[in-house]
């Protein structure tokens, strides 16, 4: 069923559920025009006027149909998502009871991954920005942090102008946790093969690859004879690869996350001005989240439906996929 009716006081409105995996282009066009209150024939005519659908930009679509992104309540929109992960039986039970947690939750709550790291002498103090490896305490840095002391030997001031390889890899850990918020990622379109090509998520959690690169550089002060190789140790467990499906409300989706906030404005200037926002509004963070979330709906529609692209997104920091909403779409060895 495409629509659910949601009562809001005396007003009844339609909740639209986009499923870019299974629904036809026609179905998704219908949902798009229903949500943004467009004329279906004109949308089809506009799309058909392009020899290559990839030439249709979000900006051109918004301007063509006069869409003010502020005027649409994305709390009325759900998106069907899929998340690929590798789990032991115990890990699957974690999902059934705790849901799909973000990276911060996975590293702080009592989870299979946290216990696996502890067994390999790797402990995160996420709140304290500390990583303890074989009992040695390291500061988890981000790119904005000053590099005053050597990461390996905290008593020695760092005399290197350019950041060393260890610092860059530690910054990458910090970026995942603090700059990007460790948010829960998901796909909104794509095949099983597309998801496997995305990264190593069909083999082991991505954070293990990140840690392997860092720990391979850190000279821990122990008699450890074997390398960490956390990724390979995870793969040696009895496990399966799962594609988990769930629906998320668009108002919980992180739709705008850029590396350089100030400079990124010029990529979206015309869209934001068309919805009534100035450069000053942007710099003062006065633009409602729904503007970006509505922009993302159009972006996903154009890419997933018209270009058959593998698209992905993430939830806002701190948000999880609740266990009651998760179903196993596919499992395989």
VEXKE-131277 format. One line per field, with one value per residue: x, y, z of N, C-alpha, C in turn. Coordinates in steps of 0.2 Angstrom, whole numbers, padded with zeros to 4 digits. Example, Ala and Ser with C-alpha at 12.3 -4.5 7.8 and 13.67 -1.06 7.14 Angstrom:
n.xx = c(0066/0064)
n.yy = c(-0028/-0011)
n.zz = c(0039/0035)
ca.xx = c(0062/0068)
ca.yy = c(-0022/-0005)
ca.zz = c(0039/0036)
c.xx = c(0066/0064)
c.yy = c(-0016/0000)
c.zz = c(0039/0039)
END
This chain:
n.xx = c(0004/0003/0000/-0003/-0015/-0015/-0020/-0022/-0026/-0041/-0038/-0035/-0021/-0011/0001/0016/0025/0040/0047/0061/0067/0058/0047/0039/0044/0033/0025/0033/0034/0021/0019/0028/0023/0011/0015/0023/0013/0011/0008/0005/0006/0014/0026/0030/0031/0042/0052/0053/0058/0072/0086/0095/0093/0101/0105/0096/0095/0094/0092/0087/0075/0068/0067/0060/0048/0043/0045/0044/0053/0051/0038/0033/0029/0040/0038/0028/0032/0039/0054/0059/0072/0088/0100/0116/0125/0136/0134/0135/0126/0123/0125/0114/0104/0106/0102/0089/0084/0090/0089/0095/0110/0118/0136/0142/0133/0135/0148/0148/0137/0132/0137/0140/0150/0157/0161/0169/0180/0185/0190/0201/0209/0206/0199/0186/0184/0172/0165/0175/0185/0195/0206/0210/0223/0230/0231/0237/0235/0227/0224/0209/0209/0203/0202/0203/0209/0224/0241/0250/0258/0267/0258/0261/0271/0267/0274/0283/0285/0277/0286/0284/0279/0270/0256/0258/0257/0251/0244/0235/0227/0222/0214/0204/0197/0192/0184/0174/0167/0165/0164/0156/0147/0145/0134/0120/0120/0112/0105/0095/0092/0097/0106/0110/0123/0127/0128/0138/0149/0150/0158/0167/0157/0150/0158/0164/0162/0164/0172/0181/0191/0195/0201/0211/0220/0225/0230/0240/0250/0252/0264/0262/0266/0270/0272/0266/0265/0258/0250/0236/0224/0210/0199/0200/0200/0187/0180/0183/0174/0159/0147/0134/0130/0119/0105/0095/0079/0070/0059/0061/0057/0056/0060/0069/0081/0097/0101/0109/0126/0141/0158/0164/0156/0153/0158/0151/0138/0137/0135/0122/0115/0105/0094/0091/0089/0077/0068/0067/0077/0092/0110/0114/0105/0109/0122/0120/0113/0099/0091/0078/0078/0070/0070/0082/0080/0068/0074/0083/0074/0070/0082/0085/0075/0077/0090/0089/0077/0077/0090/0094/0104/0114/0110/0112/0110/0109/0104/0099/0111/0112/0100/0091/0087/0073/0070/0057/0054/0062/0066/0072/0078/0086/0097/0114/0127)
n.yy = c(-0006/0011/0023/0029/0034/0048/0055/0071/0080/0088/0087/0077/0069/0063/0051/0048/0034/0031/0019/0016/0004/-0006/-0001/0005/0017/0025/0024/0030/0043/0047/0048/0058/0069/0070/0073/0085/0093/0094/0094/0080/0076/0086/0084/0072/0075/0085/0077/0068/0076/0076/0068/0062/0056/0059/0072/0080/0091/0093/0107/0113/0106/0110/0124/0124/0119/0127/0125/0128/0124/0125/0124/0111/0098/0086/0077/0069/0060/0044/0034/0019/0009/0001/-0009/-0015/-0028/-0037/-0051/-0061/-0074/-0069/-0056/-0053/-0055/-0044/-0034/-0037/-0034/-0021/-0014/-0005/0003/0018/0022/0028/0023/0009/0007/0011/0006/-0011/-0021/-0033/-0030/-0020/-0029/-0038/-0029/-0026/-0039/-0039/-0030/-0017/-0002/0010/0026/0036/0048/0054/0056/0046/0033/0017/0006/-0009/-0006/0006/0024/0034/0050/0054/0062/0076/0085/0099/0100/0105/0100/0097/0088/0073/0059/0046/0047/0055/0064/0071/0085/0089/0091/0091/0100/0096/0085/0069/0052/0044/0053/0058/0046/0044/0056/0052/0043/0051/0059/0051/0049/0061/0073/0068/0062/0048/0043/0032/0023/0020/0012/0018/0014/0002/-0013/-0030/-0032/-0020/-0014/-0022/-0018/-0005/-0004/-0013/-0018/-0030/-0039/-0036/-0025/-0007/0001/-0007/-0009/0004/0005/-0005/0001/0012/0006/-0002/0007/0013/0011/0000/-0002/-0015/-0033/-0039/-0050/-0054/-0045/-0033/-0035/-0034/-0034/-0046/-0055/-0054/-0059/-0072/-0077/-0087/-0082/-0072/-0063/-0049/-0041/-0029/-0022/-0007/0006/0024/0040/0054/0066/0062/0060/0064/0076/0086/0087/0093/0096/0108/0121/0135/0137/0128/0134/0140/0130/0128/0139/0145/0137/0138/0152/0152/0147/0157/0161/0169/0172/0176/0171/0157/0157/0159/0148/0147/0141/0129/0112/0104/0109/0105/0091/0090/0093/0083/0072/0075/0074/0060/0054/0058/0052/0038/0033/0038/0037/0025/0023/0018/0024/0032/0036/0044/0043/0057/0063/0052/0046/0030/0015/0008/-0008/-0014/-0010/-0016/-0028/-0044/-0044/-0051/-0064/-0072/-0083)
n.zz = c(0000/-0005/0002/0018/0030/0040/0055/0060/0072/0068/0055/0041/0033/0019/0022/0013/0006/0000/-0010/-0017/-0021/-0025/-0031/-0046/-0059/-0063/-0051/-0042/-0047/-0046/-0033/-0030/-0036/-0029/-0017/-0018/-0024/-0039/-0057/-0064/-0078/-0083/-0077/-0082/-0095/-0094/-0090/-0100/-0110/-0109/-0117/-0110/-0094/-0083/-0085/-0079/-0066/-0048/-0045/-0057/-0058/-0047/-0049/-0061/-0058/-0049/-0035/-0018/-0005/0008/0011/0012/0022/0028/0037/0034/0025/0022/0020/0012/0018/0016/0025/0025/0033/0043/0054/0069/0076/0089/0087/0079/0087/0096/0087/0086/0098/0102/0091/0076/0079/0080/0076/0088/0098/0096/0100/0114/0121/0127/0116/0103/0095/0103/0113/0106/0102/0115/0119/0111/0116/0113/0117/0118/0124/0121/0125/0132/0122/0120/0116/0120/0119/0121/0134/0133/0132/0121/0113/0104/0090/0080/0064/0067/0079/0088/0085/0097/0104/0103/0096/0100/0110/0123/0131/0123/0113/0098/0083/0070/0056/0045/0047/0053/0048/0057/0064/0054/0052/0065/0065/0056/0062/0072/0065/0060/0072/0079/0070/0060/0067/0069/0062/0058/0043/0028/0013/0000/-0013/-0025/-0029/-0022/-0026/-0029/-0016/-0010/-0017/-0012/-0001/0012/0019/0018/0023/0035/0049/0045/0053/0058/0048/0047/0060/0059/0050/0058/0069/0064/0062/0075/0087/0099/0116/0120/0122/0111/0098/0086/0073/0073/0064/0064/0056/0049/0059/0063/0052/0053/0062/0065/0055/0046/0031/0031/0024/0030/0031/0033/0037/0037/0044/0035/0041/0050/0044/0039/0029/0025/0025/0025/0020/0020/0027/0024/0011/0004/0002/-0011/-0020/-0018/-0019/-0028/-0026/-0013/-0012/-0020/-0012/-0003/0006/0012/0010/0022/0031/0029/0034/0047/0051/0050/0041/0040/0044/0036/0023/0017/0018/0010/-0002/-0003/-0006/-0019/-0025/-0023/-0029/-0043/-0045/-0041/-0047/-0061/-0065/-0061/-0050/-0037/-0022/-0006/0012/0028/0045/0056/0069/0083/0081/0079/0071/0075/0083/0081/0069/0060/0047/0041/0025/0017/0019/0019/0017)
ca.xx = c(0000/0007/-0002/-0006/-0019/-0013/-0025/-0018/-0032/-0047/-0036/-0032/-0017/-0008/0008/0018/0030/0044/0051/0065/0070/0053/0041/0040/0045/0027/0023/0037/0032/0014/0020/0032/0018/0006/0018/0024/0007/0013/0004/0009/0008/0020/0032/0032/0033/0048/0057/0054/0062/0079/0088/0099/0090/0106/0106/0091/0098/0089/0091/0083/0069/0065/0065/0056/0041/0042/0044/0047/0055/0049/0031/0031/0031/0043/0036/0022/0036/0044/0058/0061/0079/0091/0106/0120/0129/0139/0132/0135/0119/0123/0124/0107/0100/0107/0098/0082/0082/0092/0088/0102/0112/0124/0142/0143/0129/0138/0154/0147/0132/0135/0136/0144/0156/0161/0165/0175/0186/0188/0194/0207/0213/0204/0193/0184/0180/0169/0164/0182/0189/0201/0206/0215/0225/0234/0232/0240/0230/0228/0219/0206/0209/0199/0206/0203/0213/0231/0245/0256/0262/0267/0253/0264/0274/0264/0279/0287/0281/0277/0290/0283/0274/0264/0253/0261/0253/0247/0239/0230/0223/0218/0209/0199/0193/0188/0180/0168/0164/0163/0163/0150/0142/0144/0127/0118/0120/0108/0104/0088/0091/0103/0105/0114/0129/0129/0129/0144/0154/0151/0164/0168/0152/0147/0163/0165/0160/0169/0176/0187/0196/0198/0206/0217/0225/0228/0234/0246/0255/0254/0269/0260/0272/0268/0275/0261/0268/0254/0246/0229/0220/0203/0194/0201/0198/0180/0178/0184/0169/0153/0143/0131/0129/0112/0102/0090/0075/0066/0056/0062/0053/0061/0062/0075/0086/0102/0101/0114/0132/0146/0165/0166/0149/0153/0159/0146/0132/0137/0132/0114/0113/0099/0089/0089/0085/0071/0064/0066/0083/0098/0116/0115/0101/0112/0128/0117/0110/0092/0087/0075/0081/0065/0072/0087/0076/0064/0079/0085/0069/0070/0088/0085/0070/0081/0096/0087/0072/0079/0097/0096/0110/0114/0109/0112/0110/0111/0100/0102/0115/0108/0094/0092/0082/0070/0069/0051/0053/0067/0064/0077/0076/0090/0103/0117/0134)
ca.yy = c(0000/0017/0028/0028/0041/0050/0060/0077/0084/0087/0087/0070/0070/0057/0049/0045/0030/0030/0013/0016/-0002/-0010/0002/0007/0024/0028/0024/0035/0049/0048/0050/0064/0074/0070/0077/0092/0096/0095/0091/0074/0076/0091/0081/0067/0079/0088/0071/0065/0081/0075/0062/0058/0058/0061/0079/0084/0092/0095/0114/0114/0103/0114/0130/0122/0118/0132/0122/0131/0118/0126/0123/0104/0094/0080/0072/0065/0056/0039/0031/0012/0009/-0006/-0008/-0021/-0029/-0044/-0052/-0067/-0075/-0065/-0049/-0053/-0054/-0037/-0030/-0038/-0031/-0014/-0010/-0003/0008/0022/0020/0029/0018/0002/0008/0013/0001/-0018/-0024/-0038/-0026/-0018/-0034/-0040/-0025/-0027/-0045/-0038/-0025/-0010/0001/0017/0031/0040/0054/0057/0056/0042/0026/0013/0001/-0013/-0002/0013/0029/0039/0055/0053/0069/0078/0089/0105/0100/0107/0094/0100/0083/0067/0054/0040/0048/0062/0069/0074/0090/0087/0096/0091/0105/0093/0080/0063/0047/0042/0058/0058/0040/0046/0061/0049/0040/0056/0062/0047/0049/0068/0077/0065/0060/0041/0042/0026/0024/0015/0013/0019/0011/-0002/-0021/-0033/-0032/-0013/-0013/-0025/-0014/0001/-0005/-0020/-0020/-0037/-0044/-0034/-0017/-0003/0004/-0012/-0007/0011/0004/-0009/0006/0016/0001/-0004/0013/0014/0006/-0001/-0003/-0022/-0039/-0042/-0053/-0054/-0039/-0033/-0038/-0035/-0036/-0053/-0059/-0054/-0063/-0079/-0080/-0090/-0076/-0071/-0056/-0048/-0035/-0027/-0017/-0003/0013/0029/0046/0059/0071/0060/0059/0069/0078/0091/0086/0095/0097/0116/0123/0141/0137/0124/0138/0142/0125/0127/0146/0146/0133/0141/0159/0151/0145/0163/0161/0173/0170/0178/0165/0151/0157/0159/0142/0149/0137/0123/0105/0101/0112/0100/0085/0090/0093/0076/0068/0076/0071/0053/0052/0059/0047/0031/0031/0040/0035/0018/0024/0016/0030/0030/0042/0042/0046/0062/0060/0050/0042/0023/0011/0004/-0015/-0016/-0008/-0020/-0035/-0047/-0044/-0056/-0067/-0076/-0085)
ca.zz = c(0000/-0005/0006/0025/0032/0047/0057/0064/0075/0063/0048/0038/0027/0017/0022/0007/0007/-0006/-0010/-0023/-0023/-0028/-0034/-0053/-0060/-0063/-0045/-0038/-0050/-0043/-0026/-0030/-0038/-0024/-0011/-0020/-0027/-0045/-0062/-0067/-0085/-0085/-0074/-0087/-0101/-0093/-0089/-0107/-0114/-0109/-0119/-0104/-0087/-0079/-0086/-0075/-0059/-0043/-0045/-0062/-0057/-0042/-0052/-0067/-0056/-0044/-0028/-0012/-0001/0015/0011/0013/0029/0026/0042/0030/0020/0024/0015/0013/0018/0018/0028/0024/0039/0045/0061/0072/0079/0095/0084/0076/0093/0097/0082/0087/0105/0103/0084/0073/0083/0076/0078/0095/0102/0095/0104/0121/0124/0128/0110/0101/0092/0108/0117/0102/0103/0121/0119/0107/0119/0110/0121/0116/0129/0116/0128/0134/0117/0121/0113/0124/0115/0125/0140/0132/0131/0115/0112/0098/0087/0074/0060/0070/0085/0087/0086/0101/0107/0099/0098/0103/0116/0125/0134/0118/0109/0091/0080/0063/0053/0042/0051/0052/0045/0063/0066/0049/0053/0071/0063/0052/0068/0076/0060/0060/0078/0081/0065/0056/0072/0069/0061/0055/0036/0024/0006/-0002/-0019/-0027/-0028/-0017/-0029/-0028/-0009/-0009/-0020/-0009/0004/0015/0024/0018/0026/0042/0050/0042/0058/0059/0043/0050/0066/0057/0047/0063/0074/0060/0063/0082/0090/0106/0121/0123/0118/0106/0092/0080/0071/0076/0059/0067/0051/0047/0065/0063/0047/0055/0066/0062/0054/0040/0029/0031/0022/0034/0028/0038/0034/0042/0043/0031/0046/0054/0039/0039/0022/0023/0029/0020/0023/0022/0027/0021/0004/0001/0000/-0018/-0023/-0017/-0018/-0032/-0023/-0006/-0013/-0023/-0006/0001/0011/0010/0012/0029/0034/0028/0038/0054/0052/0050/0036/0043/0041/0031/0016/0014/0017/0004/-0008/-0004/-0009/-0026/-0027/-0023/-0035/-0049/-0046/-0041/-0052/-0068/-0067/-0058/-0046/-0030/-0017/0001/0016/0035/0050/0060/0074/0089/0079/0077/0068/0080/0082/0079/0062/0056/0045/0037/0018/0014/0023/0015/0020)
c.xx = c(0004/0006/-0005/-0009/-0017/-0017/-0021/-0024/-0038/-0044/-0033/-0028/-0014/-0001/0010/0024/0034/0048/0055/0068/0065/0048/0043/0041/0039/0024/0026/0035/0025/0015/0024/0027/0013/0009/0020/0019/0009/0008/0008/0011/0014/0026/0035/0035/0040/0054/0059/0058/0069/0081/0092/0096/0095/0108/0101/0094/0092/0087/0086/0076/0065/0063/0060/0048/0039/0041/0048/0047/0053/0042/0028/0034/0033/0041/0030/0026/0040/0048/0060/0068/0082/0098/0110/0125/0131/0138/0133/0127/0118/0121/0117/0102/0100/0102/0091/0079/0084/0090/0095/0104/0117/0130/0144/0139/0133/0145/0154/0142/0135/0133/0141/0151/0161/0165/0170/0181/0189/0192/0200/0211/0212/0198/0192/0181/0178/0168/0170/0187/0195/0200/0212/0217/0231/0236/0235/0235/0231/0222/0216/0205/0204/0204/0207/0208/0221/0235/0251/0261/0262/0262/0255/0267/0272/0268/0283/0283/0282/0281/0289/0278/0268/0262/0256/0255/0248/0242/0233/0225/0219/0212/0203/0194/0189/0183/0173/0164/0161/0161/0156/0145/0141/0137/0126/0117/0115/0108/0097/0087/0098/0102/0110/0122/0132/0131/0136/0150/0155/0157/0164/0162/0149/0152/0164/0163/0166/0174/0182/0193/0199/0203/0212/0222/0228/0232/0240/0251/0257/0259/0267/0266/0270/0272/0271/0266/0264/0251/0239/0224/0213/0198/0194/0199/0190/0177/0179/0179/0163/0148/0139/0131/0121/0110/0095/0086/0071/0064/0058/0058/0058/0064/0067/0081/0091/0103/0106/0120/0138/0153/0166/0159/0149/0153/0154/0139/0132/0135/0125/0111/0106/0093/0086/0086/0078/0066/0064/0072/0089/0104/0117/0111/0105/0118/0126/0113/0102/0087/0084/0078/0077/0067/0077/0084/0072/0068/0081/0080/0069/0077/0088/0080/0074/0086/0093/0082/0074/0085/0099/0102/0109/0115/0109/0112/0111/0105/0103/0106/0111/0102/0096/0086/0079/0069/0063/0050/0057/0065/0070/0075/0080/0096/0107/0124/0139)
c.yy = c(0006/0022/0026/0035/0042/0056/0065/0081/0083/0086/0080/0072/0064/0056/0045/0041/0029/0024/0013/0009/-0006/-0007/0005/0015/0028/0029/0030/0042/0052/0051/0057/0070/0075/0075/0084/0096/0098/0092/0086/0074/0081/0088/0076/0070/0082/0082/0068/0069/0080/0068/0058/0061/0061/0069/0083/0085/0094/0103/0115/0111/0107/0121/0129/0122/0122/0129/0126/0126/0119/0124/0116/0101/0087/0075/0067/0061/0050/0036/0024/0012/0002/-0005/-0015/-0022/-0036/-0046/-0059/-0068/-0070/-0058/-0048/-0052/-0047/-0032/-0031/-0035/-0023/-0010/-0009/0003/0012/0020/0022/0024/0011/0002/0009/0008/-0006/-0021/-0029/-0035/-0023/-0023/-0037/-0036/-0026/-0033/-0044/-0032/-0018/-0008/0008/0020/0036/0047/0058/0058/0052/0035/0022/0007/-0003/-0009/0005/0018/0034/0044/0054/0061/0070/0083/0096/0105/0101/0100/0096/0094/0077/0062/0048/0041/0055/0067/0073/0079/0088/0093/0095/0096/0101/0087/0073/0058/0045/0047/0059/0052/0041/0051/0058/0045/0045/0059/0058/0048/0056/0073/0075/0062/0052/0039/0035/0027/0018/0017/0014/0017/0007/-0009/-0023/-0032/-0024/-0011/-0016/-0021/-0007/0001/-0012/-0022/-0027/-0042/-0042/-0027/-0013/0000/-0001/-0010/-0001/0009/0000/-0004/0010/0011/-0001/0001/0014/0009/0005/-0004/-0010/-0027/-0042/-0044/-0053/-0047/-0039/-0037/-0039/-0037/-0043/-0058/-0059/-0059/-0071/-0082/-0083/-0084/-0077/-0064/-0055/-0041/-0034/-0021/-0014/0003/0018/0035/0051/0064/0069/0059/0065/0071/0083/0090/0088/0096/0104/0119/0130/0141/0133/0128/0139/0136/0124/0134/0147/0143/0136/0148/0158/0150/0151/0164/0165/0170/0171/0172/0159/0151/0157/0153/0143/0145/0130/0117/0103/0104/0107/0093/0084/0090/0086/0071/0068/0073/0063/0050/0052/0053/0040/0029/0032/0037/0028/0018/0021/0022/0028/0037/0039/0046/0052/0059/0058/0046/0035/0020/0006/-0003/-0017/-0014/-0012/-0027/-0037/-0047/-0050/-0058/-0072/-0077/-0080)
c.zz = c(0000/0000/0013/0027/0039/0049/0062/0066/0071/0056/0046/0032/0025/0019/0016/0009/0001/-0005/-0017/-0025/-0027/-0032/-0041/-0053/-0060/-0056/-0041/-0041/-0047/-0036/-0025/-0032/-0033/-0018/-0012/-0024/-0034/-0050/-0065/-0074/-0087/-0082/-0079/-0093/-0100/-0093/-0096/-0112/-0114/-0112/-0114/-0098/-0082/-0079/-0082/-0068/-0054/-0043/-0051/-0061/-0052/-0045/-0058/-0064/-0050/-0037/-0023/-0007/0006/0016/0012/0019/0028/0032/0040/0025/0024/0018/0017/0013/0019/0020/0028/0030/0040/0052/0062/0074/0085/0092/0082/0082/0096/0093/0084/0094/0105/0096/0081/0076/0078/0079/0086/0100/0102/0100/0111/0124/0124/0121/0108/0099/0098/0112/0113/0102/0109/0122/0115/0110/0116/0114/0119/0122/0124/0119/0130/0129/0118/0118/0117/0120/0119/0131/0139/0129/0126/0115/0105/0095/0081/0070/0063/0076/0083/0089/0090/0103/0103/0101/0102/0109/0118/0128/0129/0114/0102/0087/0072/0061/0050/0047/0049/0050/0051/0064/0061/0050/0060/0069/0060/0057/0071/0071/0060/0066/0080/0076/0061/0061/0073/0067/0057/0048/0033/0017/0005/-0009/-0020/-0026/-0023/-0019/-0028/-0021/-0007/-0012/-0017/-0004/0006/0020/0024/0021/0033/0043/0048/0047/0060/0054/0045/0055/0064/0054/0052/0067/0071/0061/0070/0084/0098/0110/0124/0119/0113/0100/0086/0079/0073/0071/0062/0062/0049/0053/0065/0058/0048/0059/0062/0061/0047/0038/0028/0028/0026/0031/0034/0034/0039/0039/0040/0036/0050/0050/0039/0031/0020/0027/0024/0024/0025/0021/0023/0014/0001/-0001/-0007/-0022/-0023/-0017/-0022/-0028/-0017/-0007/-0016/-0017/-0001/0006/0008/0012/0019/0033/0034/0033/0045/0055/0053/0046/0040/0039/0035/0024/0013/0013/0011/-0002/-0009/-0007/-0016/-0029/-0028/-0028/-0042/-0050/-0046/-0046/-0059/-0070/-0065/-0054/-0040/-0025/-0010/0005/0023/0039/0053/0066/0080/0087/0077/0073/0073/0079/0079/0071/0057/0054/0041/0030/0015/0019/0019/0018/0016)
END
